[in-house]
Amino acid sequence: MSNKLITRENNEMVKSAFSSLERIVSMMERLFTSKKPTLDGESFYTDSELATKLKISRRSL
């Protein structure tokens, strides 16, 4: 059994995994930077976010 260091440069499977992760990160960055408010430029909380801020259940809200 050899103790060979597996790195991005010497292993195609690792290189492929890193490439996929980089693509996913890039897509997520585009998704979050292009997110636009939906109602006349105003930002609103979702019911879950508001319930958390008010420290009540969604059902009580």
MODELLER restraints for C-alpha pairs under 7 A, 6 or more apart:
rsr = mdl.restraints
at = mdl.atoms
rsr.add(forms.Gaussian(group=physical.xy_distance, feature=features.Distance(at['CA:7:A'], at['CA:14:A']), mean=6.97, stdev=0.5))
rsr.add(forms.Gaussian(group=physical.xy_distance, feature=features.Distance(at['CA:8:A'], at['CA:14:A']), mean=5.38, stdev=0.5))
rsr.add(forms.Gaussian(group=physical.xy_distance, feature=features.Distance(at['CA:8:A'], at['CA:15:A']), mean=4.90, stdev=0.5))
rsr.add(forms.Gaussian(group=physical.xy_distance, feature=features.Distance(at['CA:9:A'], at['CA:15:A']), mean=6.86, stdev=0.5))
rsr.add(forms.Gaussian(group=physical.xy_distance, feature=features.Distance(at['CA:37:A'], at['CA:43:A']), mean=5.56, stdev=0.5))
rsr.add(forms.Gaussian(group=physical.xy_distance, feature=features.Distance(at['CA:47:A'], at['CA:58:A']), mean=6.56, stdev=0.5))
rsr.add(forms.Gaussian(group=physical.xy_distance, feature=features.Distance(at['CA:48:A'], at['CA:58:A']), mean=6.25, stdev=0.5))
rsr.add(forms.Gaussian(group=physical.xy_distance, feature=features.Distance(at['CA:51:A'], at['CA:57:A']), mean=5.72, stdev=0.5))
rsr.add(forms.Gaussian(group=physical.xy_distance, feature=features.Distance(at['CA:51:A'], at['CA:58:A']), mean=5.47, stdev=0.5))
rsr.add(forms.Gaussian(group=physical.xy_distance, feature=features.Distance(at['CA:51:A'], at['CA:61:A']), mean=6.37, stdev=0.5))
